[in-house]
């Protein structure tokens, strides 16, 4: 599936290759592969803007590997923040957030929200 969106930066006409999401509670900016869906509180960035990304003073930047297949957006974000906190020593040994792939089914969608049901 080819995802084609434009960079969110003003006046940039390059195609987006990465998605930036801020986790305000953790003061963390997460930059990863282009998300499957355009979310209202995330920013799609081209290669140049992704490389030049800086976060506000006192914030951490988590850069996920830019693989072929985009991850499940919210789960990838949560895992990246949890791994980052574990490296810093905040929550060492915390259980992973990703449910078993076959344990949930998407049954509805409204805007950027998805309704999931356990199987």
Secondary structure in CASP SS format (residue, H / E / C, confidence):
PFRMAT SS
TARGET T0000
AUTHOR 0000-0000-0000
METHOD secondary structure of the structure
MODEL  1
X C 1.00
X C 1.00
X C 1.00
X C 1.00
X C 1.00
X E 1.00
X C 1.00
X C 1.00
X C 1.00
X C 1.00
X C 1.00
X C 1.00
X C 1.00
X C 1.00
X E 1.00
X C 1.00
X C 1.00
X E 1.00
X E 1.00
X E 1.00
X E 1.00
X E 1.00
X E 1.00
X H 1.00
X H 1.00
X H 1.00
X C 1.00
X E 1.00
X E 1.00
X E 1.00
X E 1.00
X E 1.00
X E 1.00
X C 1.00
X C 1.00
X C 1.00
X C 1.00
X C 1.00
X C 1.00
X C 1.00
X C 1.00
X E 1.00
X E 1.00
X E 1.00
X E 1.00
X C 1.00
X H 1.00
X H 1.00
X H 1.00
X H 1.00
X H 1.00
X C 1.00
X C 1.00
X C 1.00
X C 1.00
X C 1.00
X C 1.00
X C 1.00
X C 1.00
X E 1.00
X E 1.00
X E 1.00
X E 1.00
X C 1.00
X C 1.00
X C 1.00
X C 1.00
X C 1.00
X C 1.00
X C 1.00
X C 1.00
X C 1.00
X H 1.00
X H 1.00
X H 1.00
X H 1.00
X H 1.00
X H 1.00
X H 1.00
X H 1.00
X H 1.00
X H 1.00
X H 1.00
X H 1.00
X H 1.00
X H 1.00
X H 1.00
X H 1.00
X C 1.00
X C 1.00
X C 1.00
X C 1.00
X C 1.00
X C 1.00
X C 1.00
X C 1.00
X C 1.00
X C 1.00
X C 1.00
X C 1.00
X H 1.00
X H 1.00
X H 1.00
X E 1.00
X E 1.00
X E 1.00
X E 1.00
X E 1.00
X E 1.00
X E 1.00
X C 1.00
X C 1.00
X E 1.00
X E 1.00
X E 1.00
X E 1.00
X E 1.00
X E 1.00
X C 1.00
END
